[in-house]
Amino acid sequence: MRIMFPFAAIVGQDQMKLALSIAAVDPAVGGVLVFGDRGTGKSTAVRALAAVLPDIETADCPYHCDPARPEEACDLCRSRAESKIPQKTGMVRVPVVDLPLGATEDRIAGSLDLERALSAGEKRFEPGLLAKAHRGFLYIDEINLLEDHLVDLLLDVAASGENVVEREGLSVRHPARFVLIGSGNPEEGELRPQLLDRFGLSVEVKTPQDLATRIQVVKRRDAFERDPAGFAAEYEAANAEVRDTILAARDRLNDVAVPDESLEKAAQLSIRLGTDGLRGELTLMRAARAFAALRGDSVVGWSHLAALAPLALSHRLRRDPLDEAGSATRVERAVDELAAA
């Protein structure tokens, strides 16, 4: 089994690690978009977080359904349950599926199994990448270069939690609940505002400029490449602490209260920033609740909203030609103004 770089060993990039942790606690936040320089650990962080999470129990089906949630099962698992056929189960690692830029819609959503159709004359569905990513992470590097209609497909499925394929005489519906992670370099093209708005959280990562941090990054990466097993063992306890924190946050998430005062603050912040629609404050509320659960807090307060506002709102702002400040700076400024009001 391939050894992943430990999540706890990642130096800096605290905002990216926080956004990924929040998405792991509550996938309903809507995925994470990471834009920034190459070589800043974007893909490493995604795979490292998935490796931290405990193995999941799966059913013996093409979509590794959750045996504990029969209401979300695929048609195959439901028919077995109705027929009282014993279901085999097993444990697997949380899937992390890479979506290559050259992937076709059939490869992503699934299609007719041509080999089976030609050899046996039987119509059978061949699951795609969305089925493999169910209950895990779907990672798209250079998402800004992916064709728009494919991004639309991915975001629709990520929002609904279900993939529907109706083509070539097939009519298939299967669960596809995953955390969508997109990364890219803004110098190579920007995402449409409509697509930016569909991502829950957005993080801008930069190459660290202080000498000590850069040296620490290089030393840890070099140590991992020379002895992956030994390096991973060194951070085993720290990774276990991350895992326990996320699992505990999942357990307490539904018990975290969001008072009307906090909802009012989230709405006021969105109004100040001029965000379109209500998705901004809804995402901010969900992210702040997951953040409170991570910290062990029972109520969402201003500190949670202020900390998560740049992640939840900065990518939803309209461009202001009269304001040269970056979007994150504009959000932080609005937070300070609202705090002082």
One Martini backbone bead per residue (centre of mass of N, CA, C, O) as a GRO file, in nm:
protein
  341
    1MET     BB    1   0.096   0.037   0.023
    2ARG     BB    2   0.075   0.357  -0.014
    3ILE     BB    3   0.253   0.624   0.119
    4MET     BB    4   0.157   0.907   0.278
    5PHE     BB    5   0.174   1.217   0.345
    6PRO     BB    6   0.140   1.371   0.628
    7PHE     BB    7  -0.085   1.595   0.736
    8ALA     BB    8   0.072   1.694   1.001
    9ALA     BB    9   0.345   1.772   0.816
   10ILE     BB   10   0.230   2.016   0.704
   11VAL     BB   11   0.348   2.325   0.612
   12GLY     BB   12   0.137   2.533   0.659
   13GLN     BB   13  -0.149   2.598   0.498
   14ASP     BB   14  -0.396   2.645   0.701
   15GLN     BB   15  -0.642   2.712   0.520
   16MET     BB   16  -0.643   2.452   0.357
   17LYS     BB   17  -0.667   2.254   0.595
   18LEU     BB   18  -0.930   2.371   0.704
   19ALA     BB   19  -1.110   2.330   0.456
   20LEU     BB   20  -1.076   2.021   0.439
   21SER     BB   21  -1.178   1.956   0.724
   22ILE     BB   22  -1.462   2.073   0.687
   23ALA     BB   23  -1.539   1.886   0.447
   24ALA     BB   24  -1.508   1.624   0.621
   25VAL     BB   25  -1.729   1.694   0.826
   26ASP     BB   26  -1.907   1.868   0.587
   27PRO     BB   27  -1.999   1.807   0.264
   28ALA     BB   28  -2.233   2.032   0.239
   29VAL     BB   29  -2.052   2.279   0.183
   30GLY     BB   30  -1.921   2.216  -0.136
   31GLY     BB   31  -1.630   2.219  -0.137
   32VAL     BB   32  -1.292   2.286  -0.282
   33LEU     BB   33  -1.097   2.572  -0.377
   34VAL     BB   34  -0.756   2.577  -0.516
   35PHE     BB   35  -0.549   2.857  -0.553
   36GLY     BB   36  -0.212   2.862  -0.706
   37ASP     BB   37   0.083   2.767  -0.680
   38ARG     BB   38   0.311   2.565  -0.761
   39GLY     BB   39   0.423   2.350  -0.517
   40THR     BB   40   0.203   2.380  -0.242
   41GLY     BB   41   0.035   2.101  -0.168
   42LYS     BB   42  -0.249   2.032  -0.279
   43SER     BB   43  -0.254   1.722  -0.344
   44THR     BB   44  -0.122   1.629  -0.082
   45ALA     BB   45  -0.350   1.719   0.113
   46VAL     BB   46  -0.580   1.546   0.006
   47ARG     BB   47  -0.444   1.264   0.041
   48ALA     BB   48  -0.372   1.297   0.340
   49LEU     BB   49  -0.659   1.322   0.452
   50ALA     BB   50  -0.771   1.052   0.348
   51ALA     BB   51  -0.556   0.881   0.509
   52VAL     BB   52  -0.659   0.967   0.794
   53LEU     BB   53  -0.909   0.842   0.750
   54PRO     BB   54  -1.110   0.602   0.805
   55ASP     BB   55  -1.228   0.330   0.717
   56ILE     BB   56  -1.481   0.196   0.508
   57GLU     BB   57  -1.787   0.054   0.481
   58THR     BB   58  -1.882  -0.189   0.230
   59ALA     BB   59  -2.046  -0.298  -0.031
   60ASP     BB   60  -2.112  -0.549  -0.284
   61CYS     BB   61  -2.062  -0.299  -0.510
   62PRO     BB   62  -1.998  -0.052  -0.752
   63TYR     BB   63  -2.064   0.187  -0.503
   64HIS     BB   64  -1.998   0.142  -0.212
   65CYS     BB   65  -2.211   0.119  -0.006
   66ASP     BB   66  -2.377   0.195   0.293
   67PRO     BB   67  -2.500  -0.030   0.520
   68ALA     BB   68  -2.606   0.204   0.733
   69ARG     BB   69  -2.757   0.341   0.453
   70PRO     BB   70  -3.021   0.224   0.283
   71GLU     BB   71  -3.154   0.498   0.172
   72GLU     BB   72  -2.868   0.533  -0.019
   73ALA     BB   73  -2.892   0.308  -0.205
   74CYS     BB   74  -2.879   0.114  -0.456
   75ASP     BB   75  -3.061  -0.093  -0.651
   76LEU     BB   76  -2.907  -0.351  -0.583
   77CYS     BB   77  -2.919  -0.331  -0.270
   78ARG     BB   78  -3.229  -0.312  -0.252
   79SER     BB   79  -3.297  -0.584  -0.386
   80ARG     BB   80  -3.147  -0.754  -0.178
   81ALA     BB   81  -3.306  -0.660   0.068
   82GLU     BB   82  -3.589  -0.751  -0.037
   83SER     BB   83  -3.471  -1.059  -0.081
   84LYS     BB   84  -3.275  -1.131   0.157
   85ILE     BB   85  -2.980  -1.096   0.068
   86PRO     BB   86  -2.678  -1.138   0.155
   87GLN     BB   87  -2.435  -0.893   0.244
   88LYS     BB   88  -2.135  -0.805   0.151
   89THR     BB   89  -1.852  -0.686   0.336
   90GLY     BB   90  -1.607  -0.409   0.369
   91MET     BB   91  -1.283  -0.256   0.388
   92VAL     BB   92  -1.190   0.081   0.292
   93ARG     BB   93  -1.055   0.338   0.162
   94VAL     BB   94  -1.074   0.649   0.106
   95PRO     BB   95  -1.150   0.786  -0.182
   96VAL     BB   96  -0.923   0.908  -0.449
   97VAL     BB   97  -1.013   1.080  -0.742
   98ASP     BB   98  -0.885   1.135  -1.054
   99LEU     BB   99  -0.942   1.396  -1.297
  100PRO     BB  100  -0.877   1.418  -1.608
  101LEU     BB  101  -0.881   1.647  -1.864
  102GLY     BB  102  -0.943   1.412  -2.097
  103ALA     BB  103  -1.211   1.340  -1.999
  104THR     BB  104  -1.506   1.203  -2.054
  105GLU     BB  105  -1.835   1.174  -1.993
  106ASP     BB  106  -1.834   0.864  -1.984
  107ARG     BB  107  -1.598   0.838  -1.779
  108ILE     BB  108  -1.746   0.993  -1.553
  109ALA     BB  109  -2.058   0.877  -1.556
  110GLY     BB  110  -2.086   0.656  -1.765
  111SER     BB  111  -2.158   0.345  -1.954
  112LEU     BB  112  -2.163   0.130  -2.190
  113ASP     BB  113  -2.071  -0.205  -2.211
  114LEU     BB  114  -1.932  -0.299  -2.497
  115GLU     BB  115  -1.812  -0.580  -2.453
  116ARG     BB  116  -2.074  -0.706  -2.345
  117ALA     BB  117  -2.256  -0.634  -2.587
  118LEU     BB  118  -2.085  -0.792  -2.807
  119SER     BB  119  -2.050  -1.080  -2.663
  120ALA     BB  120  -2.367  -1.099  -2.514
  121GLY     BB  121  -2.597  -0.886  -2.571
  122GLU     BB  122  -2.561  -0.694  -2.311
  123LYS     BB  123  -2.689  -0.452  -2.098
  124ARG     BB  124  -2.431  -0.262  -1.932
  125PHE     BB  125  -2.310  -0.082  -1.673
  126GLU     BB  126  -2.029   0.146  -1.661
  127PRO     BB  127  -1.871   0.282  -1.430
  128GLY     BB  128  -1.741   0.577  -1.318
  129LEU     BB  129  -1.583   0.820  -1.138
  130LEU     BB  130  -1.830   0.886  -0.959
  131ALA     BB  131  -1.853   0.603  -0.833
  132LYS     BB  132  -1.560   0.591  -0.711
  133ALA     BB  133  -1.607   0.866  -0.528
  134HIS     BB  134  -1.791   0.754  -0.339
  135ARG     BB  135  -1.728   0.864  -0.013
  136GLY     BB  136  -1.518   1.087  -0.115
  137PHE     BB  137  -1.280   1.211  -0.349
  138LEU     BB  138  -1.271   1.466  -0.608
  139TYR     BB  139  -0.992   1.538  -0.816
  140ILE     BB  140  -0.904   1.860  -0.982
  141ASP     BB  141  -0.668   1.953  -1.183
  142GLU     BB  142  -0.695   2.226  -1.356
  143ILE     BB  143  -1.006   2.322  -1.361
  144ASN     BB  144  -0.980   2.578  -1.557
  145LEU     BB  145  -0.938   2.359  -1.815
  146LEU     BB  146  -1.209   2.252  -1.800
  147GLU     BB  147  -1.485   2.182  -1.937
  148ASP     BB  148  -1.783   2.326  -1.874
  149HIS     BB  149  -1.980   2.077  -1.902
  150LEU     BB  150  -1.822   1.906  -1.690
  151VAL     BB  151  -1.847   2.094  -1.450
  152ASP     BB  152  -2.152   2.096  -1.442
  153LEU     BB  153  -2.186   1.797  -1.388
  154LEU     BB  154  -2.027   1.784  -1.122
  155LEU     BB  155  -2.192   1.997  -0.960
  156ASP     BB  156  -2.466   1.860  -0.980
  157VAL     BB  157  -2.385   1.596  -0.839
  158ALA     BB  158  -2.267   1.720  -0.579
  159ALA     BB  159  -2.545   1.850  -0.496
  160SER     BB  160  -2.734   1.577  -0.518
  161GLY     BB  161  -2.584   1.281  -0.488
  162GLU     BB  162  -2.652   1.208  -0.802
  163ASN     BB  163  -2.642   0.982  -1.080
  164VAL     BB  164  -2.761   1.034  -1.420
  165VAL     BB  165  -2.817   0.787  -1.684
  166GLU     BB  166  -2.938   0.861  -2.033
  167ARG     BB  167  -2.825   0.623  -2.261
  168GLU     BB  168  -2.818   0.376  -2.485
  169GLY     BB  169  -3.075   0.248  -2.326
  170LEU     BB  170  -3.011   0.376  -2.055
  171SER     BB  171  -3.119   0.371  -1.690
  172VAL     BB  172  -2.931   0.534  -1.442
  173ARG     BB  173  -2.913   0.532  -1.073
  174HIS     BB  174  -2.667   0.673  -0.846
  175PRO     BB  175  -2.467   0.723  -0.598
  176ALA     BB  176  -2.276   1.059  -0.551
  177ARG     BB  177  -2.088   1.119  -0.274
  178PHE     BB  178  -1.869   1.402  -0.263
  179VAL     BB  179  -1.565   1.574  -0.250
  180LEU     BB  180  -1.491   1.863  -0.418
  181ILE     BB  181  -1.167   1.917  -0.572
  182GLY     BB  182  -1.009   2.219  -0.677
  183SER     BB  183  -0.733   2.312  -0.892
  184GLY     BB  184  -0.510   2.601  -0.966
  185ASN     BB  185  -0.394   2.850  -1.202
  186PRO     BB  186  -0.486   3.174  -1.269
  187GLU     BB  187  -0.284   3.220  -1.516
  188GLU     BB  188  -0.453   2.979  -1.691
  189GLY     BB  189  -0.730   3.067  -1.582
  190GLU     BB  190  -1.076   3.117  -1.526
  191LEU     BB  191  -1.359   3.088  -1.363
  192ARG     BB  192  -1.670   3.103  -1.362
  193PRO     BB  193  -1.884   3.257  -1.150
  194GLN     BB  194  -2.095   3.024  -1.139
  195LEU     BB  195  -1.879   2.813  -1.041
  196LEU     BB  196  -1.760   2.947  -0.798
  197ASP     BB  197  -2.036   2.958  -0.637
  198ARG     BB  198  -2.056   2.631  -0.605
  199PHE     BB  199  -1.839   2.654  -0.415
  200GLY     BB  200  -1.784   2.666  -0.088
  201LEU     BB  201  -1.464   2.686  -0.083
  202SER     BB  202  -1.181   2.922  -0.084
  203VAL     BB  203  -0.825   2.906  -0.171
  204GLU     BB  204  -0.517   3.085  -0.132
  205VAL     BB  205  -0.201   2.986  -0.241
  206LYS     BB  206   0.138   3.036  -0.132
  207THR     BB  207   0.456   3.093  -0.141
  208PRO     BB  208   0.673   3.093   0.089
  209GLN     BB  209   0.886   3.374   0.220
  210ASP     BB  210   1.005   3.241   0.457
  211LEU     BB  211   1.286   3.073   0.539
  212ALA     BB  212   1.198   2.865   0.757
  213THR     BB  213   0.962   2.736   0.601
  214ARG     BB  214   1.116   2.640   0.350
  215ILE     BB  215   1.313   2.456   0.498
  216GLN     BB  216   1.100   2.273   0.632
  217VAL     BB  217   0.973   2.164   0.375
  218VAL     BB  218   1.228   2.035   0.252
  219LYS     BB  219   1.303   1.849   0.488
  220ARG     BB  220   1.040   1.680   0.498
  221ARG     BB  221   1.038   1.582   0.206
  222ASP     BB  222   1.313   1.444   0.213
  223ALA     BB  223   1.253   1.248   0.446
  224PHE     BB  224   1.018   1.102   0.305
  225GLU     BB  225   1.172   1.002   0.045
  226ARG     BB  226   1.390   0.832   0.206
  227ASP     BB  227   1.154   0.751   0.454
  228PRO     BB  228   0.834   0.691   0.457
  229ALA     BB  229   0.780   0.505   0.703
  230GLY     BB  230   0.937   0.664   0.919
  231PHE     BB  231   0.793   0.935   0.882
  232ALA     BB  232   0.504   0.835   0.937
  233ALA     BB  233   0.561   0.729   1.225
  234GLU     BB  234   0.634   1.010   1.348
  235TYR     BB  235   0.313   1.111   1.267
  236GLU     BB  236   0.095   0.920   1.386
  237ALA     BB  237  -0.012   1.073   1.635
  238ALA     BB  238  -0.093   1.335   1.487
  239ASN     BB  239  -0.289   1.200   1.290
  240ALA     BB  240  -0.477   1.080   1.506
  241GLU     BB  241  -0.568   1.356   1.612
  242VAL     BB  242  -0.703   1.448   1.355
  243ARG     BB  243  -0.905   1.217   1.335
  244ASP     BB  244  -1.046   1.258   1.610
  245THR     BB  245  -1.142   1.547   1.554
  246ILE     BB  246  -1.323   1.484   1.308
  247LEU     BB  247  -1.504   1.268   1.438
  248ALA     BB  248  -1.606   1.445   1.671
  249ALA     BB  249  -1.730   1.663   1.487
  250ARG     BB  250  -1.938   1.482   1.351
  251ASP     BB  251  -2.092   1.404   1.613
  252ARG     BB  252  -2.151   1.729   1.698
  253LEU     BB  253  -2.274   1.892   1.464
  254ASN     BB  254  -2.596   1.874   1.527
  255ASP     BB  255  -2.543   2.028   1.820
  256VAL     BB  256  -2.484   2.288   1.684
  257ALA     BB  257  -2.561   2.613   1.732
  258VAL     BB  258  -2.756   2.873   1.541
  259PRO     BB  259  -2.814   3.173   1.597
  260ASP     BB  260  -2.974   3.452   1.484
  261GLU     BB  261  -2.734   3.643   1.520
  262SER     BB  262  -2.546   3.488   1.323
  263LEU     BB  263  -2.727   3.502   1.075
  264GLU     BB  264  -2.730   3.809   1.064
  265LYS     BB  265  -2.425   3.849   1.023
  266ALA     BB  266  -2.401   3.687   0.759
  267ALA     BB  267  -2.599   3.867   0.599
  268GLN     BB  268  -2.455   4.140   0.639
  269LEU     BB  269  -2.194   4.054   0.500
  270SER     BB  270  -2.317   3.992   0.221
  271ILE     BB  271  -2.435   4.274   0.174
  272ARG     BB  272  -2.170   4.435   0.187
  273LEU     BB  273  -2.043   4.253  -0.062
  274GLY     BB  274  -2.264   4.176  -0.287
  275THR     BB  275  -2.385   3.902  -0.297
  276ASP     BB  276  -2.534   3.656  -0.469
  277GLY     BB  277  -2.769   3.546  -0.314
  278LEU     BB  278  -2.769   3.273  -0.046
  279ARG     BB  279  -2.511   3.088  -0.056
  280GLY     BB  280  -2.310   3.236   0.119
  281GLU     BB  281  -2.449   3.223   0.406
  282LEU     BB  282  -2.499   2.919   0.402
  283THR     BB  283  -2.202   2.835   0.387
  284LEU     BB  284  -2.104   2.994   0.631
  285MET     BB  285  -2.278   2.846   0.836
  286ARG     BB  286  -2.173   2.558   0.785
  287ALA     BB  287  -1.871   2.616   0.829
  288ALA     BB  288  -1.897   2.733   1.117
  289ARG     BB  289  -2.016   2.476   1.241
  290ALA     BB  290  -1.775   2.292   1.176
  291PHE     BB  291  -1.566   2.465   1.325
  292ALA     BB  292  -1.696   2.442   1.602
  293ALA     BB  293  -1.673   2.132   1.615
  294LEU     BB  294  -1.362   2.124   1.599
  295ARG     BB  295  -1.339   2.311   1.872
  296GLY     BB  296  -1.588   2.228   2.074
  297ASP     BB  297  -1.830   2.399   2.012
  298SER     BB  298  -2.191   2.476   2.066
  299VAL     BB  299  -2.165   2.772   1.930
  300VAL     BB  300  -2.218   3.008   1.694
  301GLY     BB  301  -2.002   3.277   1.635
  302TRP     BB  302  -1.819   3.543   1.536
  303SER     BB  303  -1.544   3.395   1.522
  304HIS     BB  304  -1.632   3.188   1.309
  305LEU     BB  305  -1.724   3.380   1.085
  306ALA     BB  306  -1.460   3.545   1.053
  307ALA     BB  307  -1.273   3.301   0.981
  308LEU     BB  308  -1.467   3.194   0.722
  309ALA     BB  309  -1.533   3.427   0.522
  310PRO     BB  310  -1.296   3.414   0.313
  311LEU     BB  311  -1.371   3.118   0.219
  312ALA     BB  312  -1.695   3.168   0.151
  313LEU     BB  313  -1.678   3.476  -0.012
  314SER     BB  314  -1.440   3.565  -0.207
  315HIS     BB  315  -1.555   3.399  -0.476
  316ARG     BB  316  -1.844   3.590  -0.483
  317LEU     BB  317  -1.732   3.845  -0.595
  318ARG     BB  318  -1.740   4.126  -0.747
  319ARG     BB  319  -1.594   4.324  -0.958
  320ASP     BB  320  -1.383   4.614  -0.870
  321PRO     BB  321  -1.229   4.866  -1.048
  322LEU     BB  322  -1.192   5.066  -0.778
  323ASP     BB  323  -1.067   4.798  -0.638
  324GLU     BB  324  -0.742   4.661  -0.574
  325ALA     BB  325  -0.826   4.466  -0.386
  326GLY     BB  326  -0.860   4.173  -0.282
  327SER     BB  327  -1.106   3.961  -0.192
  328ALA     BB  328  -1.000   3.887   0.090
  329THR     BB  329  -0.958   4.181   0.180
  330ARG     BB  330  -1.255   4.267   0.152
  331VAL     BB  331  -1.363   4.074   0.364
  332GLU     BB  332  -1.190   4.165   0.605
  333ARG     BB  333  -1.296   4.454   0.600
  334ALA     BB  334  -1.595   4.383   0.650
  335VAL     BB  335  -1.548   4.246   0.920
  336ASP     BB  336  -1.433   4.494   1.067
  337GLU     BB  337  -1.678   4.682   1.023
  338LEU     BB  338  -1.889   4.498   1.164
  339ALA     BB  339  -1.741   4.485   1.441
  340ALA     BB  340  -1.751   4.813   1.476
  341ALA     BB  341  -2.075   4.865   1.459
   0.00000   0.00000   0.00000
